[in-house]
Amino acid sequence: MNLIENKERIFSQVAQAMETANRTDQMNVIAVTKYVGIDQAKALVDTGVRHIGENRVDKFLEKYQALKDEGLTWHLIGSLQRRKVKEVINFVDYFHALDSMKLAQEIQKRASHPIKCFIQVNISGEESKHGFAPEELDALLPEIEALDNLQIVGLMTMAPFEASQDELQAIFAATHQLQKELQKKQLKNMPFTELSMGMSRDYDVAIANGATFVRIGTSFFK
C-alpha cells in the first residue's frame, strides 16, 4: 500500500471525472478512515487529504481527538443514534445521514451552533437503507425549517451495492433532480447546494450526476 500514490491516483481520477462531466465547481473528496487506525489516518492526512469521514461515533471521536489540530474538515457519514448525538455533534462539520425528524430534533437540542446536515434520501427504495422517501419531504421540510441549529446543505443517498451502471445512473440522476427542485424552494436554512453520493466503486457516475462530496475509503488503503 502506497498512500501517496493512491491519493494522487484518486484525485487525478476525480479531476478526470469532473472534466468529463464539464464541471468546474468544487469537488470535495472525503477520505473514509473507518477501516484503519489513527496512524494510517494521520499518514493519509500527511499526503494532503483535508476531509475525513467516519461512520461510527466512537471511531469518529477517537480520530478527532488525535487529529483535531491538523486543520481538517470532519464528516460523520453513518447513521446516528439519538442517544449519542450529545457526545459527537459539536465536533462535526458535516453530518451526512439525517434520516428522521426525531434525530433532527435531538440535534437541535444538543448543538451549540448550526450543524451542516445532509438529508438522507432512499431513492432506490431498498428496505435495508435508511433515509426518507422523496415523497415524504414536502411534509417534513417545514418542520425542519423551524430548527435553527440545522443547516440543510443538501441530500445524501447510497446506491445498492449490487447496482448495475444503468441503476447507478438512474439513482444518482433522480437524486440530483430532487436536489435541484428543493433548491428552487429557497427555504430558510436549507440552501440544498450540495450532493453527497458516490463511493470507491461508483464515484465517477455520481460526479457525472452532480455529486459535490464523494466518500472514498477502500481505494485509499488497498
C-alpha positions in Angstrom: 0.0 0.0 0.0 1.4 3.4 -1.0 -0.8 6.1 0.3 0.8 8.9 -1.7 0.4 7.0 -5.0 -3.2 6.0 -4.1 -4.1 9.6 -3.1 -2.6 11.1 -6.3 -4.4 8.4 -8.4 -7.8 9.0 -6.8 -7.6 12.8 -7.0 -6.5 12.5 -10.7 -9.4 10.2 -11.4 -11.8 12.6 -9.7 -10.4 15.5 -11.7 -10.8 13.5 -14.9 -14.5 12.7 -14.0 -15.1 16.4 -13.4 -13.6 17.3 -16.7 -15.6 14.6 -18.5 -18.8 16.0 -16.9 -17.8 19.5 -18.0 -17.8 20.7 -14.4 -15.7 23.5 -12.9 -17.3 23.8 -9.5 -15.7 22.5 -6.3 -15.5 18.8 -5.6 -14.8 17.5 -2.0 -13.2 14.1 -1.6 -13.9 12.6 1.8 -11.4 10.0 2.9 -13.3 7.4 4.9 -11.0 6.1 7.5 -13.3 3.6 9.3 -11.1 0.6 8.3 -7.8 2.0 9.6 -6.3 3.2 12.8 -5.1 6.6 13.9 -1.5 6.1 12.5 -2.7 5.3 9.0 -5.3 8.1 9.1 -2.5 10.5 10.1 -0.3 9.2 7.3 -3.1 9.9 4.8 -3.6 13.4 6.2 0.1 13.9 5.7 -0.4 13.3 1.9 -2.7 16.4 1.8 -6.1 15.0 2.4 -8.2 17.5 4.3 -11.7 15.8 4.6 -12.0 12.9 7.0 -15.1 10.8 7.3 -16.2 8.2 9.9 -19.4 6.3 10.3 -19.3 5.4 14.0 -19.3 7.8 16.9 -16.6 6.0 18.9 -14.2 5.9 15.9 -15.0 9.5 15.0 -14.2 10.7 18.4 -11.0 8.7 18.6 -9.7 10.1 15.3 -10.9 13.6 16.1 -9.1 13.7 19.4 -5.9 12.5 17.8 -6.0 14.8 14.7 -8.0 17.8 15.8 -5.0 20.1 15.4 -4.5 19.2 11.7 -7.0 21.8 10.4 -9.3 19.1 8.9 -12.9 19.1 7.9 -14.8 16.4 9.8 -17.7 14.3 8.4 -19.9 11.9 10.3 -21.3 9.8 7.5 -23.1 6.9 9.2 -26.4 6.5 11.0 -26.5 8.3 14.3 -28.5 7.1 17.3 -30.3 9.8 19.2 -28.7 8.9 22.5 -25.2 9.5 21.0 -25.9 12.9 19.5 -24.7 14.8 22.5 -21.4 13.0 22.5 -20.4 14.0 19.0 -22.5 16.6 17.2 -20.5 19.7 18.2 -17.3 18.2 16.8 -18.9 17.5 13.4 -18.5 19.9 10.4 -20.9 17.9 8.2 -23.4 15.3 9.2 -24.4 13.2 6.2 -27.2 10.9 7.5 -30.2 12.9 8.8 -32.8 10.3 8.5 -35.6 11.1 10.9 -37.5 14.0 12.4 -36.7 12.8 15.9 -33.0 12.9 15.1 -33.3 16.4 13.8 -35.0 17.5 17.0 -32.2 15.9 19.1 -29.5 17.7 17.1 -31.5 21.0 17.6 -31.4 20.3 21.3 -27.8 19.3 21.6 -25.9 21.5 19.1 -24.2 24.7 20.3 -24.1 26.1 16.8 -25.7 25.4 13.4 -24.7 22.0 12.1 -24.4 21.4 8.3 -26.5 18.4 7.5 -27.5 16.3 4.5 -31.0 14.8 4.5 -30.6 11.1 3.6 -33.0 10.0 0.9 -33.8 6.5 0.0 -34.1 6.8 -3.8 -33.7 3.1 -4.5 -36.5 2.1 -2.1 -34.3 -0.6 -0.5 -35.8 -1.7 2.8 -32.3 -2.1 4.3 -31.5 1.5 3.6 -32.1 4.4 6.0 -33.5 7.7 4.8 -36.6 9.4 3.7 -38.6 8.5 0.6 -38.7 11.6 -1.7 -42.4 11.9 -1.4 -42.1 12.4 2.4 -40.0 15.6 2.1 -42.8 18.1 1.3 -44.4 17.4 4.7 -41.0 17.1 6.5 -39.2 20.3 5.4 -41.4 22.9 7.1 -40.8 21.1 10.4 -37.0 21.0 9.9 -37.0 24.6 8.7 -38.1 25.7 12.2 -34.9 24.2 13.7 -32.3 26.9 13.6 -29.4 24.6 14.7 -29.6 22.7 11.5 -28.4 24.0 8.1 -29.6 21.6 5.4 -26.9 21.9 2.8 -28.1 19.1 0.6 -29.1 15.5 0.0 -27.2 12.2 0.6 -28.0 8.9 -1.0 -26.4 5.5 -1.4 -26.9 3.1 -4.3 -27.3 -0.7 -3.7 -24.0 -2.5 -3.6 -25.0 -4.7 -6.5 -26.5 -1.9 -8.7 -25.7 -2.0 -12.4 -24.3 1.0 -14.2 -27.8 1.8 -15.5 -29.3 1.6 -12.0 -26.5 3.8 -10.6 -27.2 6.4 -13.3 -30.9 6.3 -12.6 -30.5 6.6 -8.8 -27.9 9.4 -8.9 -29.8 11.3 -11.6 -33.0 11.2 -9.6 -31.2 12.5 -6.5 -29.7 15.3 -8.5 -33.1 16.3 -9.9 -34.7 16.2 -6.4 -31.9 18.4 -5.1 -32.5 21.0 -7.9 -36.2 21.0 -7.1 -35.6 21.6 -3.4 -33.0 24.3 -4.1 -35.6 26.3 -6.0 -37.9 26.4 -2.9 -35.4 28.8 -1.3 -36.3 27.6 2.2 -34.8 29.1 5.3 -31.5 27.5 6.5 -31.9 25.0 3.5 -29.6 26.0 0.6 -29.6 22.5 -0.9 -26.5 23.3 -2.8 -24.7 20.0 -2.1 -25.0 16.4 -3.0 -23.2 13.7 -1.0 -23.2 10.5 -3.1 -20.7 8.1 -4.6 -18.1 5.8 -3.1 -15.0 4.0 -4.2 -16.9 1.8 -6.6 -19.2 4.4 -8.2 -18.0 7.9 -7.6 -17.4 8.5 -11.3 -21.2 8.0 -12.0 -22.0 10.2 -9.0 -19.8 13.0 -10.2 -21.4 12.8 -13.7 -24.7 13.4 -11.9 -23.8 16.4 -9.8 -22.2 15.0 -6.6 -20.2 17.6 -4.7 -19.0 15.3 -1.9 -17.8 11.8 -2.6 -16.9 9.3 0.1 -13.9 7.2 -0.7 -12.4 4.6 1.7 -11.0 1.4 0.3 -9.3 2.9 -2.7 -7.0 4.9 -0.5 -5.9 1.9 1.5 -5.7 -1.0 -0.9 
